[in-house]
Amino acid sequence: DTEKQTIKVEPMATMGDLTHFLIPKGYALKVQVEMDDLTVGGLCMGVGIETSSHREGFLFETIVAYELITADGSLLHISKDSHPDLFHTLPWSHGTLGFLVAVELEVEKVQSHVKLNYLPFHDLEDFAVQFRALAEADQPVHFLEGLVFSESTGVILVGEYAQPEGVER
């Protein structure tokens, strides 16, 4: 739904399915999951933290609504307004509260590519200071990841959407 900037999918759809569907249309999930084989249901009912979570939160924080079949066979449309207790309980429930049949997630307009900058570090305290500053900036970067290679070395990856010259959407 381009007007509401949401997508409704079944739980067995993978992140790869969503990415390959959305990106050519100029959209991506607000919390973009990098691993193609992970499923929507697993991430929405489990834990979904990614490189854009410092901006948007966990994947489940971008959920608009769930459709769930309960133990008594009822089909519930669950949103912040319709079943607020259940809406806030479903994340991390790992499917114990019902059978997820659909989920509606927020999407955002994006460009076709991501430009990455690598910021090496040689001191964990410097890493923590730099990472926190990037995550908590008034205009935080879109993607943020830290890789630690040893007790004193690693790299911070900073990503922003980009549209290369000559590349059309």
PyRosetta script that sets phi, psi and omega in degrees:
from pyrosetta import init, pose_from_sequence

init()
pose = pose_from_sequence("DTEKQTIKVEPMATMGDLTHFLIPKGYALKVQVEMDDLTVGGLCMGVGIETSSHREGFLFETIVAYELITADGSLLHISKDSHPDLFHTLPWSHGTLGFLVAVELEVEKVQSHVKLNYLPFHDLEDFAVQFRALAEADQPVHFLEGLVFSESTGVILVGEYAQPEGVER")
pose.set_psi(1, 100.1)
pose.set_omega(1, -176.1)
pose.set_phi(2, -68.5)
pose.set_psi(2, -25.8)
pose.set_omega(2, 179.5)
pose.set_phi(3, -70.7)
pose.set_psi(3, -47.5)
pose.set_omega(3, 178.8)
pose.set_phi(4, -83.8)
pose.set_psi(4, -9.8)
pose.set_omega(4, -174.2)
pose.set_phi(5, 52.9)
pose.set_psi(5, 57.5)
pose.set_omega(5, 176.9)
pose.set_phi(6, -137.4)
pose.set_psi(6, 163.2)
pose.set_omega(6, 172.5)
pose.set_phi(7, -135.6)
pose.set_psi(7, 137.5)
pose.set_omega(7, 178.5)
pose.set_phi(8, -109.0)
pose.set_psi(8, 125.6)
pose.set_omega(8, -176.1)
pose.set_phi(9, -138.9)
pose.set_psi(9, 161.3)
pose.set_omega(9, 174.5)
pose.set_phi(10, -84.1)
pose.set_psi(10, 155.2)
pose.set_omega(10, -171.9)
pose.set_phi(11, -66.1)
pose.set_psi(11, -23.0)
pose.set_omega(11, -179.6)
pose.set_phi(12, -85.1)
pose.set_psi(12, -3.6)
pose.set_omega(12, 173.5)
pose.set_phi(13, -63.1)
pose.set_psi(13, 140.0)
pose.set_omega(13, -179.2)
pose.set_phi(14, -94.3)
pose.set_psi(14, 164.8)
pose.set_omega(14, 175.8)
pose.set_phi(15, -62.8)
pose.set_psi(15, -34.2)
pose.set_omega(15, 175.3)
pose.set_phi(16, -62.9)
pose.set_psi(16, -43.0)
pose.set_omega(16, 176.9)
pose.set_phi(17, -57.0)
pose.set_psi(17, -47.8)
pose.set_omega(17, -178.0)
pose.set_phi(18, -65.5)
pose.set_psi(18, -46.4)
pose.set_omega(18, -179.0)
pose.set_phi(19, -60.5)
pose.set_psi(19, -46.6)
pose.set_omega(19, -178.0)
pose.set_phi(20, -68.2)
pose.set_psi(20, -24.1)
pose.set_omega(20, 176.1)
pose.set_phi(21, -81.8)
pose.set_psi(21, -44.6)
pose.set_omega(21, -171.9)
pose.set_phi(22, -79.3)
pose.set_psi(22, -45.9)
pose.set_omega(22, -172.6)
pose.set_phi(23, -56.1)
pose.set_psi(23, -45.8)
pose.set_omega(23, 178.7)
pose.set_phi(24, -61.8)
pose.set_psi(24, -21.3)
pose.set_omega(24, 178.6)
pose.set_phi(25, -90.8)
pose.set_psi(25, -1.0)
pose.set_omega(25, 178.5)
pose.set_phi(26, 87.0)
pose.set_psi(26, 21.5)
pose.set_omega(26, -179.1)
pose.set_phi(27, -130.0)
pose.set_psi(27, 161.9)
pose.set_omega(27, 171.6)
pose.set_phi(28, -151.5)
pose.set_psi(28, 161.0)
pose.set_omega(28, 172.6)
pose.set_phi(29, -61.7)
pose.set_psi(29, 148.1)
pose.set_omega(29, 177.5)
pose.set_phi(30, -62.4)
pose.set_psi(30, -36.4)
pose.set_omega(30, 172.1)
pose.set_phi(31, -109.0)
pose.set_psi(31, 97.7)
pose.set_omega(31, -175.0)
pose.set_phi(32, -80.9)
pose.set_psi(32, 120.1)
pose.set_omega(32, -178.8)
pose.set_phi(33, -91.6)
pose.set_psi(33, 128.3)
pose.set_omega(33, -173.4)
pose.set_phi(34, -82.8)
pose.set_psi(34, -19.0)
pose.set_omega(34, -176.4)
pose.set_phi(35, -95.0)
pose.set_psi(35, 113.3)
pose.set_omega(35, -173.0)
pose.set_phi(36, -61.1)
pose.set_psi(36, -31.7)
pose.set_omega(36, -172.3)
pose.set_phi(37, -83.6)
pose.set_psi(37, -10.7)
pose.set_omega(37, 179.8)
pose.set_phi(38, -70.2)
pose.set_psi(38, 142.9)
pose.set_omega(38, -177.6)
pose.set_phi(39, -95.9)
pose.set_psi(39, 154.3)
pose.set_omega(39, 177.5)
pose.set_phi(40, -58.7)
pose.set_psi(40, -47.3)
pose.set_omega(40, -178.4)
pose.set_phi(41, -61.1)
pose.set_psi(41, -44.6)
pose.set_omega(41, 179.7)
pose.set_phi(42, -62.0)
pose.set_psi(42, -40.8)
pose.set_omega(42, -179.2)
pose.set_phi(43, -74.7)
pose.set_psi(43, -36.7)
pose.set_omega(43, -177.7)
pose.set_phi(44, -77.3)
pose.set_psi(44, -30.1)
pose.set_omega(44, 179.8)
pose.set_phi(45, -98.5)
pose.set_psi(45, -5.1)
pose.set_omega(45, 179.1)
pose.set_phi(46, -117.2)
pose.set_psi(46, -125.3)
pose.set_omega(46, -177.9)
pose.set_phi(47, -123.6)
pose.set_psi(47, 129.6)
pose.set_omega(47, 179.0)
pose.set_phi(48, -134.4)
pose.set_psi(48, 90.3)
pose.set_omega(48, 177.2)
pose.set_phi(49, -115.0)
pose.set_psi(49, 134.4)
pose.set_omega(49, -175.3)
pose.set_phi(50, -141.2)
pose.set_psi(50, -174.3)
pose.set_omega(50, -174.2)
pose.set_phi(51, -70.5)
pose.set_psi(51, -9.2)
pose.set_omega(51, 174.7)
pose.set_phi(52, -106.8)
pose.set_psi(52, 8.1)
pose.set_omega(52, -177.7)
pose.set_phi(53, -68.5)
pose.set_psi(53, -24.4)
pose.set_omega(53, 176.5)
pose.set_phi(54, -65.1)
pose.set_psi(54, -20.9)
pose.set_omega(54, 177.8)
pose.set_phi(55, -96.4)
pose.set_psi(55, -44.5)
pose.set_omega(55, -169.2)
pose.set_phi(56, -108.9)
pose.set_psi(56, -13.9)
pose.set_omega(56, -176.3)
pose.set_phi(57, 91.7)
pose.set_psi(57, -162.8)
pose.set_omega(57, 176.5)
pose.set_phi(58, -69.6)
pose.set_psi(58, 161.6)
pose.set_omega(58, 178.0)
pose.set_phi(59, -55.0)
pose.set_psi(59, -40.9)
pose.set_omega(59, -177.6)
pose.set_phi(60, -64.2)
pose.set_psi(60, -17.2)
pose.set_omega(60, 177.6)
pose.set_phi(61, -77.5)
pose.set_psi(61, -4.6)
pose.set_omega(61, 175.4)
pose.set_phi(62, -107.3)
pose.set_psi(62, 10.8)
pose.set_omega(62, 178.8)
pose.set_phi(63, -82.4)
pose.set_psi(63, 131.4)
pose.set_omega(63, 177.3)
pose.set_phi(64, -90.9)
pose.set_psi(64, -41.1)
pose.set_omega(64, -177.6)
pose.set_phi(65, -159.5)
pose.set_psi(65, 154.1)
pose.set_omega(65, 173.3)
pose.set_phi(66, -117.4)
pose.set_psi(66, 152.9)
pose.set_omega(66, 164.8)
pose.set_phi(67, -118.2)
pose.set_psi(67, 124.3)
pose.set_omega(67, -170.4)
pose.set_phi(68, -135.5)
pose.set_psi(68, 136.5)
pose.set_omega(68, 171.5)
pose.set_phi(69, -97.0)
pose.set_psi(69, 124.1)
pose.set_omega(69, -178.0)
pose.set_phi(70, -87.5)
pose.set_psi(70, 173.8)
pose.set_omega(70, -177.2)
pose.set_phi(71, -59.5)
pose.set_psi(71, -27.8)
pose.set_omega(71, 179.9)
pose.set_phi(72, -88.6)
pose.set_psi(72, 5.7)
pose.set_omega(72, 177.3)
pose.set_phi(73, 90.3)
pose.set_psi(73, 1.5)
pose.set_omega(73, 179.4)
pose.set_phi(74, -74.0)
pose.set_psi(74, 142.2)
pose.set_omega(74, 173.3)
pose.set_phi(75, -99.9)
pose.set_psi(75, 117.9)
pose.set_omega(75, -178.8)
pose.set_phi(76, -110.7)
pose.set_psi(76, 136.2)
pose.set_omega(76, 168.4)
pose.set_phi(77, -96.3)
pose.set_psi(77, 114.0)
pose.set_omega(77, -170.9)
pose.set_phi(78, -112.0)
pose.set_psi(78, 122.5)
pose.set_omega(78, 175.7)
pose.set_phi(79, -137.5)
pose.set_psi(79, 179.2)
pose.set_omega(79, 178.0)
pose.set_phi(80, -60.0)
pose.set_psi(80, -30.6)
pose.set_omega(80, -177.2)
pose.set_phi(81, -90.3)
pose.set_psi(81, -37.5)
pose.set_omega(81, -171.8)
pose.set_phi(82, -82.0)
pose.set_psi(82, -39.1)
pose.set_omega(82, 178.7)
pose.set_phi(83, -144.4)
pose.set_psi(83, 69.5)
pose.set_omega(83, -171.1)
pose.set_phi(84, -59.6)
pose.set_psi(84, -38.6)
pose.set_omega(84, 179.6)
pose.set_phi(85, -62.8)
pose.set_psi(85, -46.0)
pose.set_omega(85, 179.8)
pose.set_phi(86, -68.2)
pose.set_psi(86, -38.7)
pose.set_omega(86, 178.8)
pose.set_phi(87, -55.7)
pose.set_psi(87, -43.2)
pose.set_omega(87, -177.5)
pose.set_phi(88, -85.1)
pose.set_psi(88, -11.3)
pose.set_omega(88, -179.8)
pose.set_phi(89, -93.4)
pose.set_psi(89, -27.7)
pose.set_omega(89, -176.1)
pose.set_phi(90, -59.5)
pose.set_psi(90, -43.9)
pose.set_omega(90, 177.9)
pose.set_phi(91, -59.2)
pose.set_psi(91, 136.5)
pose.set_omega(91, -179.9)
pose.set_phi(92, 72.5)
pose.set_psi(92, 7.1)
pose.set_omega(92, 178.4)
pose.set_phi(93, -81.1)
pose.set_psi(93, -15.4)
pose.set_omega(93, 176.9)
pose.set_phi(94, 55.4)
pose.set_psi(94, 35.7)
pose.set_omega(94, 174.7)
pose.set_phi(95, 81.4)
pose.set_psi(95, 9.5)
pose.set_omega(95, -177.1)
pose.set_phi(96, -78.6)
pose.set_psi(96, -12.6)
pose.set_omega(96, -174.9)
pose.set_phi(97, -103.5)
pose.set_psi(97, -2.9)
pose.set_omega(97, 179.9)
pose.set_phi(98, 160.0)
pose.set_psi(98, 179.2)
pose.set_omega(98, -178.7)
pose.set_phi(99, -102.5)
pose.set_psi(99, 113.5)
pose.set_omega(99, -179.4)
pose.set_phi(100, -72.9)
pose.set_psi(100, 126.9)
pose.set_omega(100, 178.1)
pose.set_phi(101, -114.4)
pose.set_psi(101, -17.1)
pose.set_omega(101, 176.5)
pose.set_phi(102, -163.8)
pose.set_psi(102, 156.7)
pose.set_omega(102, 176.4)
pose.set_phi(103, -145.2)
pose.set_psi(103, 142.0)
pose.set_omega(103, 177.3)
pose.set_phi(104, -111.0)
pose.set_psi(104, 122.1)
pose.set_omega(104, -175.2)
pose.set_phi(105, -118.0)
pose.set_psi(105, 150.5)
pose.set_omega(105, 175.5)
pose.set_phi(106, -75.0)
pose.set_psi(106, 141.5)
pose.set_omega(106, 172.8)
pose.set_phi(107, -123.5)
pose.set_psi(107, 167.0)
pose.set_omega(107, 177.6)
pose.set_phi(108, -138.9)
pose.set_psi(108, 154.8)
pose.set_omega(108, 174.8)
pose.set_phi(109, -68.3)
pose.set_psi(109, 138.4)
pose.set_omega(109, -179.6)
pose.set_phi(110, -139.5)
pose.set_psi(110, 166.9)
pose.set_omega(110, 172.4)
pose.set_phi(111, -93.0)
pose.set_psi(111, 173.6)
pose.set_omega(111, -169.9)
pose.set_phi(112, -77.3)
pose.set_psi(112, -20.3)
pose.set_omega(112, -174.5)
pose.set_phi(113, -132.5)
pose.set_psi(113, 168.1)
pose.set_omega(113, 173.7)
pose.set_phi(114, -123.6)
pose.set_psi(114, 128.3)
pose.set_omega(114, 175.3)
pose.set_phi(115, -96.0)
pose.set_psi(115, 126.7)
pose.set_omega(115, 179.9)
pose.set_phi(116, -107.7)
pose.set_psi(116, 138.3)
pose.set_omega(116, 170.0)
pose.set_phi(117, -116.6)
pose.set_psi(117, 140.3)
pose.set_omega(117, -178.5)
pose.set_phi(118, -110.3)
pose.set_psi(118, 125.2)
pose.set_omega(118, 179.7)
pose.set_phi(119, -115.1)
pose.set_psi(119, 98.2)
pose.set_omega(119, -179.1)
pose.set_phi(120, -70.1)
pose.set_psi(120, 152.1)
pose.set_omega(120, 174.4)
pose.set_phi(121, -137.3)
pose.set_psi(121, 156.2)
pose.set_omega(121, -177.7)
pose.set_phi(122, -130.3)
pose.set_psi(122, 18.3)
pose.set_omega(122, 179.7)
pose.set_phi(123, -155.7)
pose.set_psi(123, 126.4)
pose.set_omega(123, -176.4)
pose.set_phi(124, -63.7)
pose.set_psi(124, -32.7)
pose.set_omega(124, 178.3)
pose.set_phi(125, -66.4)
pose.set_psi(125, -41.2)
pose.set_omega(125, 175.9)
pose.set_phi(126, -62.1)
pose.set_psi(126, -40.8)
pose.set_omega(126, 177.5)
pose.set_phi(127, -57.4)
pose.set_psi(127, -49.1)
pose.set_omega(127, -177.2)
pose.set_phi(128, -62.0)
pose.set_psi(128, -41.6)
pose.set_omega(128, -179.4)
pose.set_phi(129, -65.2)
pose.set_psi(129, -47.0)
pose.set_omega(129, -179.4)
pose.set_phi(130, -64.6)
pose.set_psi(130, -44.6)
pose.set_omega(130, -177.3)
pose.set_phi(131, -62.8)
pose.set_psi(131, -46.7)
pose.set_omega(131, 179.6)
pose.set_phi(132, -61.6)
pose.set_psi(132, -42.9)
pose.set_omega(132, -179.9)
pose.set_phi(133, -61.4)
pose.set_psi(133, -41.8)
pose.set_omega(133, 178.9)
pose.set_phi(134, -67.2)
pose.set_psi(134, -40.7)
pose.set_omega(134, -177.7)
pose.set_phi(135, -70.7)
pose.set_psi(135, -33.2)
pose.set_omega(135, -173.6)
pose.set_phi(136, -103.7)
pose.set_psi(136, 8.4)
pose.set_omega(136, 179.8)
pose.set_phi(137, -61.0)
pose.set_psi(137, 154.1)
pose.set_omega(137, 177.1)
pose.set_phi(138, -56.9)
pose.set_psi(138, -37.4)
pose.set_omega(138, 175.1)
pose.set_phi(139, -118.6)
pose.set_psi(139, 79.0)
pose.set_omega(139, -175.8)
pose.set_phi(140, -65.2)
pose.set_psi(140, 150.2)
pose.set_omega(140, 177.2)
pose.set_phi(141, -60.4)
pose.set_psi(141, 160.3)
pose.set_omega(141, -175.9)
pose.set_phi(142, -75.2)
pose.set_psi(142, -45.7)
pose.set_omega(142, 179.9)
pose.set_phi(143, -121.5)
pose.set_psi(143, 138.7)
pose.set_omega(143, -177.6)
pose.set_phi(144, -144.8)
pose.set_psi(144, 125.7)
pose.set_omega(144, -178.0)
pose.set_phi(145, -142.8)
pose.set_psi(145, 144.7)
pose.set_omega(145, 175.3)
pose.set_phi(146, -123.4)
pose.set_psi(146, 132.3)
pose.set_omega(146, 175.9)
pose.set_phi(147, -119.1)
pose.set_psi(147, 124.0)
pose.set_omega(147, -179.6)
pose.set_phi(148, -105.1)
pose.set_psi(148, 124.3)
pose.set_omega(148, -177.5)
pose.set_phi(149, -97.5)
pose.set_psi(149, -28.6)
pose.set_omega(149, -179.1)
pose.set_phi(150, -155.4)
pose.set_psi(150, -172.3)
pose.set_omega(150, 179.5)
pose.set_phi(151, -63.4)
pose.set_psi(151, -18.0)
pose.set_omega(151, -176.2)
pose.set_phi(152, -135.4)
pose.set_psi(152, 0.8)
pose.set_omega(152, -177.4)
pose.set_phi(153, -130.8)
pose.set_psi(153, 155.4)
pose.set_omega(153, 177.5)
pose.set_phi(154, 172.9)
pose.set_psi(154, -165.5)
pose.set_omega(154, -178.3)
pose.set_phi(155, -148.0)
pose.set_psi(155, 144.0)
pose.set_omega(155, 171.3)
pose.set_phi(156, -102.9)
pose.set_psi(156, 129.8)
pose.set_omega(156, 177.5)
pose.set_phi(157, -103.7)
pose.set_psi(157, 125.5)
pose.set_omega(157, -179.2)
pose.set_phi(158, -117.4)
pose.set_psi(158, 121.4)
pose.set_omega(158, -177.3)
pose.set_phi(159, -122.2)
pose.set_psi(159, 142.5)
pose.set_omega(159, 174.9)
pose.set_phi(160, -135.7)
pose.set_psi(160, 144.6)
pose.set_omega(160, 174.9)
pose.set_phi(161, -62.0)
pose.set_psi(161, 145.6)
pose.set_omega(161, -179.3)
pose.set_phi(162, -146.7)
pose.set_psi(162, 151.4)
pose.set_omega(162, 174.8)
pose.set_phi(163, -121.0)
pose.set_psi(163, 101.7)
pose.set_omega(163, -178.8)
pose.set_phi(164, -61.7)
pose.set_psi(164, 148.8)
pose.set_omega(164, 177.4)
pose.set_phi(165, -60.9)
pose.set_psi(165, 138.1)
pose.set_omega(165, 176.9)
pose.set_phi(166, 82.9)
pose.set_psi(166, -5.6)
pose.set_omega(166, 178.3)
pose.set_phi(167, -101.1)
pose.set_psi(167, 120.4)
pose.set_omega(167, 179.9)
pose.set_phi(168, -98.6)
pose.set_psi(168, 150.3)
pose.set_omega(168, 178.1)
pose.set_phi(169, -73.2)
pose.dump_pdb("model.pdb")
